[in-house]
Amino acid sequence: MSLDIFELKVYAILPVLILLCGALCLLLINVFSSVFSRGLNVALSVLFLGVSSIFSLNLKVGSSFFGLININGISILGQFSMEICALIFIVLFGANAGANALQKLECKEFFDKSFFSKEFYPLFLLMIAGFDIMVSSTHLVVILLGLEIGSLSLCVLIALNGRSKGIEAGIKYFVMGVLASVFFIFGVVCLYFACASMDIAHIHDMLLDDKYTSVFALFGGLVFILSAIAFKASAVPFHSWMPDIYEGSNSIMAGVVSIIPKIAAFSVAITLLGAFLKVGIIWLESAMYVLVVLTITLPNIAALIQNDVKRMLAFSSISHSGFVLACVMIGTQISLSALYLYWFMFIITNVGTFGLLWLKELKSPLKSSLNSQDSSAYFDSSKAKGVCSETSEKLNCKCAKIASKIQSLVKTSAKTPYDIPFSAFNGLVRTSPLKAFLGAIFMLSLAGIPPFGVFWGKLLAIMSAYSGGFVGLALIMMINSAIAGFYYLRLVVAMFLLDSKDASAIATKSQISNNQVSNDEAGNFAHCSTLGKIIVGIMGVLCVGSIFMAQFLLDFIGKYVIGAY
């Protein structure tokens, strides 16, 4: 038997190879470079992600590597959307101006450390490469390989910030990821026992011809596979980890977790569950129906009682996942178009939302990067005095003065258990009108209020449910959209109608860097966050202009969805 290298069709994995080469290149540069350059890492990451996304969009449909890789419209859309989303987030990482200002004072330990880690950017590219592998295969073992590469990289990224909550969030994501992987492996074993194959297309053919050997093995395999996908998509009842991950991560990493892994999970769900649903397994459709209804409804109710903005967004994103899983279950061309339109609009809105939260954290970095658990480790008074005595000649006690200020802030913030409470946005329209208007646009979009972004995805999803015969599901989706409007509008009310009782305190905190750091460093803060403001502004414009984008996106999606399901 001879092996022809051209039979492998290496071009099918070019986007993955580009990202793997980029990760290796950044790792070698950071290892052998005496000084870590965050700007160089951001620039190279953007370059590799941009080139990879171009190749992803121009992939040829077909199988390669002896059927292990299967490129179709679903995998192309999945890879392209993940890479573009990752590129935007990488640029937002570069707007970490608050930490950059104090890095010059050698006090960067007070801030999120992940962006100054040599491992962060290579791991980020490796994560995207893993999820690209996951969505571009119809072989269960290769899907598992991509799942492990992406998930393990992501859990390290979450824990890199050095905060106790960040490490806790990383461990939780790791444990839940291991559990999801175990479920997936059990499902693969059961399906192999029932159908003697790990290729999804072959398993589908075996089910059509009733050639499987054991109905119990088939049942167990489908249950375990469905549970694993529900874990990765944070569907009820496998969603409890998501709010803790949001709370333990900075706003940008929370945005990454809310979008990129879910794109991979939904792409696999379309390929895998779609193959089983088309066979006509009635109990699987019933199980999916219950899963979708619970995932849409229960997180909506939980979001109503949240007092922290991040936790509210976590529960709401779980509910949005339910809408997308509903499109997977319906399984028509219209529902798949609705799925991707919904998720593209959700990406635009969520990038803007978490980018806005990130800018708010940069505006008062001393408070946002710490919690009461970290305060005892960083800001013990004896340690502050030690810092002062050791660095008095070098820094003229600036670090010690800043540390004492931070210590007082931590004591104040310890009264509140929330990272970003709703009250932090009270009266925002008076202090920062542009941020308030952008925040209102993003909240109205997430609530599904016309004519803003997510409304068009929700509208098409509800229409596809109705036309597909799921009238009850369409009604449940409309009711939950109305419920969601309450907690989203709660933030809008806080920004525009409530007065900030702590306005003077907030102003004092935001001016600490100006009082303690030189004018050059304060100017650097304003300059470095400009790019982040531009990105958030663009997302806001896209949300408002979505009425003109919806048809264009549907035409774009239709080219890849038609014939791919």
PyMOL commands that set and color helices and strands:
alter all, ss='L'
color gray80, all
select helices_A, chain A and resi 5-8+10-32+38-57+73-93+97-103+108-110+114-116+120-135+140-159+164-195+200-208+215-232+241-248+251-277+282-304+309-330+333-363+365-368+372-378+381-395+398-413+422-425+428-431+433-446+454-467+471-496+503-510+512-516+519-528+530-544+546-561
alter helices_A, ss='H'
color red, helices_A
select strands_A, chain A and resi 62-64+69-71
alter strands_A, ss='S'
color yellow, strands_A
deselect
rebuild
show_as cartoon
